[in-house]
Amino acid sequence: MTARSTRRPTATHPRLAVVGAIAVAGALTLTGCGDQTKNAESSDAGASASAPLAHLLPADIRGKGVIDVGSDIAYAPVEFRDDSGKVVGLDPDLAAALGKQLGVRFEFHNGTFDALLTGLRSGRYRIAMSAMTDNSSRQQGVDPDTGKKVGEGVDFVDYLSAGVSLYTRKGDTRGITSWPDLCGKKLAVERGTVSEDLAKAEAEKCPSGKKLTIEAFDDNQQAETRLRSGGADAVSADFPVAAYAVKTSGGGKDFQIVGEQVQAAPYGIAVGKKDTQLRDALRAAVNAIIQNGEYQKILEKWGAQDGAVKESVINGGK
């Protein structure tokens, strides 16, 4: 669920070791994006008088004891619902750890990815935490397609690094090993992601007669369903998501990753530009769980340890 970028894809080293490390969460019952006010889920952390960083939070959040989080809860293993309907994954576990430091609960509210920052600006959410890449377009509130200002930007508290991968049906790669191979093919992506933007940039390079057809969906589950049914030749998603799908879908029989990752960039927690006290409190909490080792344990649980950062920074994306 990364941010858009117009740079030409540049290969990074593959991190296929993550696939073997990913924790299998069992059969997934993943819901679509529904009523955002009725899909609130709390992290496991409750308010605690002993929370060492509670004093850093704005007074209104300390009084409420809750941080409302906008998230597209259909992006396993980063955030998704298990077969009991509970919101689980990398982001919810990290949020619970941050909550212990800050003495508050993080309540996840389901929404479509491309509307999360709108919900943040309108006050529906206090933060957005949804495998969202930190980049300059989002920081500045600029539409990356038009270059026009569309609203106040956001600040990001960076907490992970991830690249983008392509995957196909297992044993049916259609000759796809890299992005240029998509010319003449059909690619399914989640709307509003770097995958969609990379596809648009690649489509402009395709020769006449070899059009790259792009189908954009509300969530990555829909894109995978399209691929599984034969309606698309490949899907693009963040590497942890692609690796998890390869590991779990159809018991590992549905998909395979093709080629190398591209566009490695930081994930960030999005916070309003004026909410600087909350932003700084979150950064302090991320650095606290990095230092106490809880961060590493959570990343290892979800197979994301290769994306670990040594220190959280503000607006580290380009």
C-alpha positions in Angstrom: 0.0 0.0 0.0 2.7 2.3 -0.8 2.6 5.8 -2.0 2.7 6.7 -5.7 6.1 7.4 -7.3 6.9 8.3 -10.9 10.5 7.2 -10.8 11.6 4.4 -13.1 11.7 1.1 -11.2 15.1 0.2 -9.9 15.8 -3.3 -8.9 16.8 -4.0 -5.3 18.2 -7.3 -3.9 15.4 -9.9 -3.5 14.6 -10.8 0.0 13.0 -14.2 -0.5 14.1 -15.3 3.0 11.1 -13.4 4.2 8.8 -15.9 2.6 10.0 -18.7 4.7 9.8 -16.6 7.8 6.3 -15.4 7.4 3.9 -16.6 10.1 0.9 -18.4 8.6 -2.3 -17.0 10.2 -4.5 -19.8 8.9 -7.5 -19.4 6.6 -8.3 -15.7 6.3 -11.7 -14.2 6.4 -10.9 -10.8 4.9 -13.7 -8.3 4.7 -14.1 -5.6 2.1 -14.1 -1.9 3.0 -17.3 -1.2 4.8 -18.8 1.2 7.2 -15.8 3.0 8.6 -17.5 3.8 11.9 -18.7 0.3 12.6 -15.4 -1.5 11.9 -13.4 -0.1 14.8 -11.0 -2.5 16.4 -8.8 -1.8 19.4 -5.2 -2.9 19.9 -4.5 -5.0 22.9 -2.8 -2.2 24.8 -4.9 -0.4 27.5 -4.3 2.8 29.3 -1.6 2.4 31.9 -0.5 4.8 34.6 3.0 3.4 34.2 3.3 4.1 30.5 6.7 5.8 30.3 5.8 8.1 27.4 2.2 9.1 28.2 3.2 12.6 29.2 4.3 13.3 25.6 0.8 13.0 24.2 -1.6 15.9 23.6 -4.0 16.4 26.6 -7.1 15.5 24.6 -5.7 12.1 23.6 -4.5 11.4 27.2 -8.0 12.2 28.4 -9.8 10.0 25.8 -7.3 7.2 26.1 -7.7 6.3 22.4 -6.0 7.1 19.1 -8.3 6.5 16.1 -6.5 4.9 13.2 -7.6 4.8 9.6 -6.5 1.6 7.8 -7.4 -0.5 4.8 -7.8 -3.8 6.8 -7.4 -6.1 3.8 -3.6 -6.2 3.3 -2.2 -9.3 4.9 0.1 -9.6 6.7 0.3 -5.9 7.5 -3.3 -5.6 8.6 -6.2 -8.0 8.0 -9.0 -9.9 9.8 -8.4 -13.4 11.1 -11.1 -16.1 10.8 -12.7 -14.8 14.0 -13.0 -11.3 12.6 -10.3 -9.8 14.8 -8.0 -7.2 13.2 -4.5 -8.7 13.3 -1.1 -8.2 11.6 2.1 -6.3 11.7 0.6 -2.8 12.1 -1.9 -3.8 14.8 0.9 -5.5 16.8 3.2 -2.5 16.4 0.3 -0.2 17.5 -0.3 -2.3 20.6 3.4 -2.0 21.5 3.2 1.7 21.0 0.1 1.9 23.1 2.0 0.3 26.0 4.5 3.1 25.8 1.9 5.9 25.5 -0.8 4.5 27.8 -3.5 4.5 25.1 -5.4 2.2 22.8 -5.1 2.3 19.0 -8.5 1.7 17.5 -8.4 0.6 13.8 -11.2 1.8 11.5 -11.6 0.2 8.1 -11.6 2.3 5.0 -10.4 2.2 1.4 -6.8 3.0 1.1 -7.1 5.9 -1.4 -9.5 7.7 1.0 -7.5 7.4 4.2 -5.7 10.8 4.0 -9.0 12.4 3.2 -10.4 10.8 6.4 -7.4 12.1 8.3 -7.9 15.6 7.1 -11.6 15.6 7.9 -11.0 14.4 11.5 -12.4 11.0 11.1 -9.1 9.5 12.1 -6.3 11.0 14.2 -3.6 9.0 12.3 -3.4 6.7 9.3 -1.4 3.4 9.7 -1.8 1.2 6.7 1.5 0.2 5.0 1.6 3.7 3.6 4.8 4.8 2.0 6.2 8.1 3.1 6.9 10.3 0.1 7.1 14.0 -0.9 3.7 14.1 -2.7 1.9 13.0 0.5 4.0 15.3 2.7 3.1 18.2 0.5 -0.5 17.3 -0.3 0.1 17.2 -4.0 -1.7 14.9 -6.5 1.2 12.9 -8.1 -0.7 12.6 -11.4 -1.5 16.3 -11.9 1.1 17.9 -9.7 -1.6 20.1 -8.2 -2.2 20.9 -4.6 -5.2 18.9 -3.3 -5.0 19.6 0.4 -2.8 20.1 3.3 0.0 17.5 3.4 0.8 15.1 6.3 3.9 14.3 8.3 5.1 10.7 8.5 6.6 8.8 11.4 8.7 6.2 9.6 8.8 2.6 11.0 9.7 0.1 8.2 11.2 -0.2 4.7 9.6 -2.3 2.0 9.8 -2.7 -1.8 7.3 -3.7 -4.5 7.0 -7.1 -6.1 5.2 -8.8 -9.1 3.5 -12.1 -8.7 1.7 -14.5 -11.1 -0.3 -17.7 -11.0 2.1 -20.5 -10.0 3.6 -22.2 -13.0 2.0 -19.7 -15.3 4.3 -16.6 -15.4 3.4 -15.7 -19.0 7.1 -14.8 -19.5 7.0 -12.1 -16.9 10.3 -11.6 -15.1 10.4 -7.8 -14.8 8.3 -4.7 -15.3 9.1 -4.3 -19.0 7.7 -7.8 -19.6 4.2 -6.5 -18.7 3.9 -4.8 -22.1 1.1 -6.7 -23.9 -0.2 -8.1 -20.6 -2.9 -7.3 -18.0 -1.8 -6.2 -14.5 -4.2 -6.0 -11.4 -3.3 -3.5 -8.7 -4.8 -1.8 -5.7 -6.0 1.7 -6.5 -3.9 4.6 -5.1 -0.7 2.6 -4.6 2.8 2.8 -5.9 2.0 -0.4 -7.9 -0.6 1.5 -9.9 1.7 4.4 -10.5 4.6 2.2 -11.6 2.2 0.4 -13.9 1.2 3.7 -15.5 4.8 4.8 -15.9 5.7 1.4 -17.5 2.7 1.6 -19.8 4.0 4.8 -21.3 7.2 3.0 -22.3 5.4 0.0 -24.0 5.8 -0.1 -27.8 2.9 0.2 -30.2 0.8 -2.9 -30.3 1.9 -4.1 -26.9 -0.4 -2.2 -24.6 -0.1 -2.7 -20.8 -3.7 -3.0 -19.5 -4.1 -1.9 -15.9 -7.0 -2.9 -13.7 -7.2 -1.0 -10.4 -9.3 -2.4 -7.5 -10.4 -1.1 -4.1 -8.2 -3.6 -2.3 -5.5 -6.1 -3.0 -7.8 -9.1 -2.3 -9.9 -8.1 -5.3 -6.7 -7.9 -7.5 -5.7 -11.4 -6.3 -9.1 -12.8 -7.1 -8.8 -11.4 -10.6 -5.4 -13.0 -11.0 -6.6 -16.3 -9.6 -9.5 -16.5 -12.0 -7.3 -15.8 -15.0 -8.6 -12.3 -15.6 -5.1 -10.8 -15.1 -1.6 -12.0 -15.9 0.0 -10.6 -12.7 -0.5 -8.6 -9.6 1.8 -6.0 -8.0 1.9 -5.3 -4.3 4.4 -4.6 -1.5 6.8 -7.4 -1.1 5.6 -8.5 2.4 2.1 -8.7 1.0 3.2 -10.6 -2.1 5.3 -13.0 -0.1 2.4 -13.7 2.3 0.0 -14.3 -0.6 2.5 -16.7 -2.2 2.9 -18.5 1.2 -0.7 -18.8 2.2 -3.1 -18.6 -0.8 -4.3 -22.0 -1.8 -1.9 -23.6 0.7 1.0 -22.1 -1.3 -0.3 -23.4 -4.7 -1.9 -20.3 -6.2 0.9 -17.7 -6.8 4.6 -17.2 -7.3 6.8 -14.1 -7.1 8.6 -13.2 -10.4 11.6 -10.9 -10.6 13.1 -8.7 -8.0 11.7 -6.1 -5.7 11.7 -2.4 -6.8 11.2 1.0 -5.2 12.2 0.2 -1.6 10.9 3.0 0.5 9.8 3.7 4.1 6.4 3.0 5.6 5.1 5.8 7.8 2.4 6.6 10.2 0.6 9.6 8.7 -0.2 12.5 11.1 -1.7 15.9 10.4 0.8 18.7 9.8 -0.5 20.7 12.8 -0.5 17.6 15.1 3.2 17.9 15.9 3.0 16.9 19.6 1.3 13.6 18.6 3.8 13.1 15.8 6.8 13.5 18.1 5.2 11.3 20.8 4.7 8.5 18.2 8.3 8.8 17.0 9.5 8.5 20.6 7.4 5.4 21.1 8.6 3.8 17.9 12.2 4.4 19.0 11.4 3.0 22.4 10.2 -0.3 21.1 13.1 -0.5 18.7 15.4 -0.1 21.7 13.6 -2.5 24.0 13.6 -5.3 21.4 9.8 -5.6 21.0 9.9 -4.1 17.5 12.2 -6.8 16.2 10.1 -9.6 17.7 7.0 -8.3 16.0 8.7 -8.0 12.7 10.0 -11.5 13.0 6.5 -12.8 13.8 5.2 -11.4 10.5 8.3 -12.1 8.4 9.2 -8.5 7.9 12.5 -8.4 9.7 14.5 -7.5 6.6 12.6 -4.2 6.5 13.6 -3.2 10.0 14.9 0.3 10.6 17.4 1.3 13.3 15.7 4.5 14.2 12.4 6.2 13.4 12.6 9.5 11.6 10.1 12.1 10.5 9.5 12.5 6.7 12.4 10.3 5.6 10.7 9.5 2.3 11.6 11.2 -1.0 
